[in-house]
Amino acid sequence: MARFGRVQEVLKLLLVWPVLVLAGVRHPLPVLWMMPVNSGTGMENLTVGVVPAIRMALQDLERQAAPLGNYEVRLQLLDSQCDPAKALKALFDTLWVGPRYLLMLGGVCPPVTALIARSLPALSLLQVSFVAPTPDLSNRKWHRHLFSTVPSVRAANMAVVKLLQRYRWRRIGVFTQDRPGLTEMRKDLIRQLLKTDIQLAASESFSEDPCSSLKKLKDEDVRIIIGQFEDGSVTEVFCCAYRLNLFGPRYQWILAAEGPSGWRLGWQPSGCSVTSLLMAAEGSFRVQIKQFSSTNTPGVSGRTSQNYLESYLKQVIQEGSEVSPLHAFAYDAVWVAARALVQVTEAVKLRGKYGSLRNITVSEEEEVKMLLEAVKNTQFEGVT
């Protein structure tokens, strides 16, 4: 079956499952869910990979006691196609037709997440994302309608700065892959470095061939290199580092990318043996967003991190899909959305029943404010 058909089939099963099993039993909570479905976006593996996690979250919510167990999260899928303009049009069209939505799940496609986040206040909508927000979206004053179960890449940059200060490394170079998210990450890191006494000796970027840009760092005699590139480029970069002799006790590599996934040396490029790659990568640091809780105690979902991971991998194997590095954050995002919506819904019901003004209608603006506070006070502790 074509990849497009595979993604549509899995998403269709996910979206109709709660309705078939629980119709007429639980009160519906409509939630928008925006992610790319159409093939050709380069995000299909991530899309299919988060579906088992979201299905597990819905199933786990069904088993909860009241009031959570009295509600059913119904997901309305919007195909973002990883195109911000098309995604925004689809969102406006959906909100115009109804039903009334107050909260949206977003993930997989950072450019769409960023655009929607900037439109949230005007749309009277909140967004719980499982993609790390870019540094420009991390300002809570300007983007208080956006929440993410993934820490901002700014947190990774701050960790890099702390590491440099810890070892008193005062002269560094930044080596960045030409990708929108990574470019923003580099700009934020440079801003963070301006607040310190650390000298940025050189900043180079690469698109296809990293070797020519890496040679410029060597020409500037840079010994401490901050690498910001995708996991798929790690092997190629370290092969270049080996050829240029940019490794060993005189050099220190610090890898800081925007995703939560780990990295490993993959395919073997021409001219670099496995031994050569391991020599070049030895001693490098990786600043990485932690995907799971360090404790193995059950979270609010009732699952421990290990139990969740085993169940998720079992479903992924059964469905023949690939593991998404965002799966645990997607699982927690569903929990955050459900708990916040249930809290607001219950508060509105109690106000109408016991408040001084009976049968009063709560305005949409007030509901958004209530939901904003509910999400702020919800701990992201399903499994992450």
C-alpha positions in Angstrom: 0.0 0.0 0.0 1.3 3.5 -0.8 2.6 5.6 2.1 -0.3 8.1 1.7 -2.9 5.4 2.0 -1.1 3.9 5.0 -1.1 7.2 6.9 -4.8 7.8 6.0 -5.8 4.3 7.1 -4.1 4.5 10.4 -5.5 8.0 11.2 -9.0 7.0 10.2 -8.9 4.1 12.6 -7.6 6.4 15.4 -10.3 9.0 14.9 -13.3 6.7 14.7 -12.3 4.3 17.4 -13.6 6.3 20.4 -16.9 7.1 18.6 -17.7 3.5 17.8 -16.9 2.1 21.3 -18.1 4.9 23.5 -20.9 6.7 21.6 -23.7 7.8 23.9 -21.8 6.9 27.0 -19.4 9.7 27.6 -19.6 13.5 27.1 -17.7 14.5 24.0 -14.8 17.0 24.2 -14.0 18.2 20.6 -10.3 18.9 20.0 -8.6 19.9 16.8 -5.6 17.9 15.8 -3.4 19.3 13.0 -0.6 17.3 11.4 0.6 16.5 7.9 -1.1 13.5 6.2 -0.3 14.0 2.5 2.8 12.2 1.3 5.7 14.2 0.1 6.1 16.4 3.2 8.9 14.3 4.6 7.0 13.9 7.8 4.9 10.7 7.2 7.1 8.5 9.4 6.7 10.9 12.3 3.0 11.2 11.7 2.3 7.5 11.7 4.8 7.0 14.6 2.8 9.3 17.0 -0.6 7.7 16.2 -0.1 4.6 18.5 0.9 7.0 21.4 -2.2 9.1 20.9 -4.4 6.0 20.7 -2.9 4.7 23.9 -3.6 8.0 25.6 -7.3 7.9 24.6 -7.6 4.3 25.8 -6.0 5.2 29.1 -8.3 8.2 29.6 -11.3 5.9 29.1 -10.3 3.9 32.1 -10.0 6.9 34.5 -12.4 7.5 37.3 -14.8 10.5 37.2 -14.7 13.2 36.2 -12.0 12.4 33.6 -13.7 9.1 32.8 -17.0 10.8 32.1 -15.6 12.5 29.0 -14.5 11.5 25.6 -11.8 13.4 23.6 -12.9 13.5 20.0 -10.2 14.4 17.6 -11.0 16.4 14.4 -8.0 15.9 12.1 -6.8 18.8 9.9 -4.2 18.0 7.3 -1.5 20.7 7.6 0.5 19.3 4.6 3.4 21.0 6.5 2.3 24.1 4.6 1.6 27.1 6.9 -0.7 28.9 4.4 -2.8 25.8 3.7 -2.9 24.9 7.4 -4.1 28.4 8.4 -6.9 28.3 5.8 -8.0 24.8 6.9 -8.1 26.0 10.5 -10.2 29.1 9.7 -12.6 27.0 7.6 -13.0 24.4 10.3 -13.6 27.0 13.0 -16.2 28.7 10.8 -18.2 25.6 10.3 -18.0 24.3 13.8 -18.4 22.8 16.3 -16.8 25.3 18.7 -13.2 24.4 19.6 -11.2 25.9 22.4 -8.1 23.8 22.2 -5.9 22.2 19.5 -3.2 19.6 19.5 -0.3 20.3 17.2 2.8 18.4 16.3 5.3 17.1 13.8 5.6 20.2 11.6 7.4 23.2 13.3 6.6 25.9 10.7 2.9 25.2 11.0 3.1 25.2 14.8 4.8 28.6 14.7 2.3 30.2 12.4 -0.7 28.9 14.3 0.8 29.9 17.6 0.9 33.5 16.4 -2.7 33.4 15.4 -4.1 31.8 18.6 -5.2 34.9 20.5 -7.2 36.2 17.6 -8.8 32.7 17.1 -9.7 32.4 20.8 -7.9 29.1 20.8 -5.2 27.4 22.8 -2.6 25.0 21.4 -0.9 22.2 23.2 2.0 21.2 21.0 4.4 18.2 21.0 7.0 20.0 18.9 9.7 22.0 20.7 8.8 25.7 20.2 11.4 27.9 18.5 13.2 30.5 20.7 11.0 33.3 19.3 7.9 31.5 20.6 9.3 30.9 24.0 8.4 34.3 25.4 5.4 33.6 27.6 4.4 37.3 27.6 3.8 37.3 23.8 2.8 33.7 23.2 0.9 32.7 26.3 -1.7 30.7 24.3 0.9 28.2 23.2 2.0 25.3 25.4 4.3 22.4 24.6 5.1 19.2 26.3 8.6 19.5 24.7 11.0 22.0 26.3 12.0 24.8 24.0 15.3 24.6 22.1 16.3 27.7 24.2 16.7 25.2 27.1 19.3 23.3 25.1 21.1 26.5 24.3 21.2 27.6 27.9 22.6 24.1 28.8 25.3 24.6 26.2 26.2 28.0 27.7 26.3 26.5 31.3 28.6 23.7 30.0 31.0 26.2 28.4 31.1 28.2 31.6 31.6 25.1 33.7 34.8 24.1 31.9 35.8 27.8 31.3 35.9 27.5 27.5 36.1 31.0 26.3 36.6 30.8 22.6 34.2 28.7 20.5 32.8 28.1 17.0 29.2 27.3 15.9 28.6 24.9 13.1 24.9 24.8 11.9 23.0 22.9 9.3 20.8 25.2 7.0 17.4 24.3 8.3 14.7 26.8 9.5 14.5 25.5 13.1 18.3 25.1 13.5 18.9 28.5 12.0 16.7 30.0 14.7 18.5 27.9 17.3 21.8 29.3 16.2 20.5 32.9 16.4 19.3 32.3 19.9 22.6 30.7 21.0 24.5 33.8 19.7 22.1 36.0 21.7 22.8 33.9 24.8 26.6 34.1 24.2 26.4 37.9 24.1 25.4 37.9 27.7 28.6 36.1 28.7 32.4 36.6 28.3 32.5 33.7 25.8 34.0 34.7 22.4 32.3 33.5 19.2 35.3 33.1 17.0 33.4 31.8 13.9 29.9 30.8 12.9 29.6 28.6 9.8 26.6 26.8 8.2 26.3 24.1 5.6 23.6 22.8 3.3 24.9 19.8 1.4 28.6 19.4 1.9 29.7 20.2 5.5 33.5 19.8 4.8 34.1 23.1 3.2 32.4 25.0 6.0 34.1 22.9 8.6 37.5 23.7 7.1 36.8 27.4 7.7 36.4 26.7 11.4 39.8 24.9 11.3 41.3 27.9 9.5 40.1 30.1 12.4 41.8 27.7 14.8 38.5 26.9 16.6 39.0 24.2 19.2 35.5 24.1 20.8 32.8 23.4 18.2 29.1 23.6 18.9 27.3 21.4 16.3 23.7 22.1 15.5 22.6 19.6 12.8 20.1 16.9 12.2 20.8 13.3 13.4 21.0 12.1 9.8 24.0 14.3 9.2 26.1 13.2 12.2 28.0 10.5 10.3 28.9 12.8 7.4 30.0 15.6 9.7 32.3 13.4 11.8 33.7 11.9 8.6 34.7 15.4 7.6 36.1 16.1 11.1 38.2 13.0 10.7 39.6 14.0 7.3 40.4 17.5 8.6 41.9 16.1 11.8 39.4 18.1 13.9 39.3 15.6 16.7 41.4 14.3 19.6 42.5 15.9 22.9 42.9 19.4 21.3 39.3 19.6 20.2 35.9 19.3 21.9 32.6 18.7 20.0 29.3 19.7 21.7 26.2 18.5 19.7 23.0 20.4 20.5 20.1 19.7 18.1 16.4 20.7 18.4 14.9 17.2 18.8 14.6 14.7 21.6 16.0 11.7 19.7 19.5 10.4 20.3 22.1 10.2 17.6 24.2 7.4 16.3 26.7 6.8 13.6 24.7 5.5 10.7 25.7 4.8 7.1 29.4 4.7 6.2 30.5 7.5 3.8 33.2 6.9 1.3 36.7 7.3 2.7 35.8 6.8 6.4 35.9 3.5 8.1 33.8 2.7 11.2 37.0 3.0 13.3 37.7 6.4 11.9 34.2 7.7 12.7 34.4 6.3 16.2 37.7 8.1 16.7 36.3 11.4 15.5 33.2 11.2 17.7 35.0 10.0 20.8 34.6 12.4 23.7 31.9 14.5 22.1 29.0 15.8 24.3 25.4 15.6 23.3 23.0 18.2 24.9 19.7 16.4 24.5 16.1 16.9 25.6 15.2 14.1 28.0 12.3 12.1 26.6 11.2 10.2 29.8 11.0 10.8 33.5 14.1 9.7 35.4 11.9 8.0 38.0 10.0 4.8 37.4 7.0 5.8 39.4 3.5 5.9 37.8 2.5 9.3 36.4 -1.1 10.7 36.3 -1.8 8.2 33.5 -1.1 5.3 35.9 1.8 4.1 33.7 5.4 4.1 34.5 7.9 5.3 31.7 9.0 1.7 31.2 5.5 0.3 31.0 4.5 3.0 28.5 7.5 2.4 26.3 6.9 -1.3 26.2 3.3 -0.9 25.2 4.1 1.8 22.6 6.8 -0.3 20.9 4.5 -3.3 20.9 1.8 -1.4 19.0 4.4 0.1 16.6 5.7 -3.4 15.8 2.1 -4.7 15.3 1.3 -1.8 12.9 4.6 -1.9 11.0 5.2 1.8 11.5 8.4 3.5 12.6 9.2 4.9 16.0 8.7 8.7 16.3 11.0 10.6 18.6 7.9 12.7 19.5 5.7 9.8 20.7 5.9 10.3 24.5 5.4 14.0 24.1 2.3 13.4 22.0 1.0 11.0 24.6 1.4 13.6 27.3 -0.2 16.3 25.1 -3.5 14.3 24.9 -3.5 14.1 28.7 -2.8 17.8 29.1 -5.7 18.6 26.7 -8.1 16.2 28.3 -7.4 17.3 31.9 -7.6 21.0 31.1 -10.8 20.7 29.2 -12.5 18.5 31.8 -11.5 20.9 34.5 -13.0 23.9 32.7 -16.1 22.0 31.7 -16.7 20.9 35.3 -16.1 24.4 36.6 -18.6 25.8 34.1 -21.2 23.2 35.2 -20.7 23.9 38.9 -21.0 27.7 38.3 -24.3 27.2 36.5 -25.6 25.0 39.2 -24.4 26.6 42.4 -23.4 30.1 41.4 -25.1 33.3 42.6 -26.3 33.8 39.0 -28.1 30.6 37.9 -28.2 29.5 34.3 -25.7 32.2 33.3 -23.8 31.5 30.0 -20.0 31.7 30.3 -18.6 33.7 27.4 -16.0 32.2 25.0 -13.4 34.7 26.1 -13.9 33.7 29.8 -13.7 30.0 28.9 -10.4 30.7 27.1 -9.0 32.4 30.2 -10.1 29.5 32.3 -8.6 27.0 29.9 -5.4 29.1 29.9 -5.1 28.8 33.7 -6.0 25.1 33.6 -3.3 24.3 31.1 -0.7 26.4 33.1 -1.6 24.4 36.2 -1.5 21.0 34.6 1.6 19.0 35.2 3.1 17.3 32.1 3.6 14.1 33.9 1.9 11.4 31.9 5.2 9.6 31.1 7.7 12.4 30.2 
